[in-house]
Amino acid sequence: MSFDLILFGGTGDLVWRKIMPALFQAFRHGSLPAGGRIVGVARDDLSDDQYRALIKSRFDHVELAKRPSEEEFSRFAALLSFLRMDLSNPADYARLAAKLQQRPAEVVVMYVATAPNLFTTVCEQIAAAGLNGPQTRVVLEKPLGHDLASNRAINKTVRSVLTEQQIFRIDHYLGKPSVQNLFAMRFGNALFEPLWRREHIANIQITIAEELGVEKRGAFYDNTGALRDMVQNHALQLLCAIGMEPPINSHADAIRDEKLKVLRSLKAWTPASLSQHVVRGQYAGGAIDGEAVPAYRDEKGVNPDSRTETFVALRTEIANWRWAGVPFYIRTGKRLADRDAHIEVNFRPAPHAIFKAPLTSPNVGNRLVINLQPKDGLELHLLAQGADQRHPRSTPTLAPVQLDLDFDKRFGSERVGAYERLLLDVIDGRLNLFVRSDEQEEAWRWVEPILETWNNEPTGPRPYAAGTWGPSASSAMIARDNYCWSEES
Ligand code: BG6
């Protein structure tokens, strides 16, 4: 199948960090359809060869195993070309159209990896140049908007020139093998389903912790913050995957309908829950792996008086029959103690204790941990007979034991990465792992009261030392329910 992939923002950070390495891996794995062209588009004045050389230099920064040989890169580079464009100039879209018409492709993917304020311009200009035919698919990166109103405005414009089937809104967490495994675990096995409800589950914790700070994206991040950057999209998508009803089949809309229902069922915020169940933090200086790192406010591009949050912890509920009353905790932040994304499902304790000296921490046994990264796997924590079994007269007590399934060991750590999978899905026209406009709007609707509250609060985020698990108010929030975060158990 012939395809054209047009990368708007072709010299930008995302193309550099994620898209080109993913395209190269797809090329290396032989999964990019033959007969494709990849056109980088940007304002820079570059020839095709200069663009190829720029992309080649990218691979000096990737791990050795993912680096192309000279010969491999020259075959990959044959797919690449460059077009200088001013994205607000209609004449430049006519030039793009002329380039594409030289050799019409069966699929044309327009990947809008630009600053979000250009999304609508690009989509409108694509349509004005007649480039929105049925073979066209448009990929939009997050953040799609800054709040509900701007998200709606983008969706409205985009949908006035394209059908929903042509719009691929990326949330790269959905492309991660570990998130695929979460769906497989829940809907490929009948084992968990009878337990997957309020009668058996005490609480669920979703953690996405990063050791990294804001890197070179200080200016962008300072205008965004953790709630918009991670919670509105990645964390809520994980919450949907954990909380949704089994879809009737694996078609895109069957899955997206169920996720939408979860988002619509999230408990509405009240002034009391907004003050008790949401914690925001901002990292101060500290140390990561023994190395001193600066405070957020000292990062390049960040306002020295910034009130932007780099950490969020919150508690919510899914108000439906399956989940009523079960707390779902979400926690995410930068410069935390570890790079660790996982979901912890804490089952209810045994209803009647017959063993002496029961364990005190509720998080010790009876729990399933779904590891997303850096490990990808499942841990089932159980309680076993813990007395010293060499001494038959010792008192029976309980001790924690663990069944550990490591998917990297089982399936190899060289599995298809998130961007590679998602790019191939766009080319093949599979929408399952992309976010529909109504899902996205619902997620914005839910985070908006938090943003409003923060805007009106005289105080800013609570400071936490880099290299810790965030402000102590996060532990205090969960402790009010008599639970604790996984690393505290
Ligand atoms: C991105 C955020 O969407 O996800 C970044 O903009 C964040 O701030 C990144 O670092 C985390 O992704 P991953 O795949 O490294 O967990």
Boltz pocket constraint, residues with backbone or C-beta under 6 A from the ligand:
constraints:
  - pocket:
      binder: B
      contacts: [[A, 210], [A, 229]]
      max_distance: 6.0
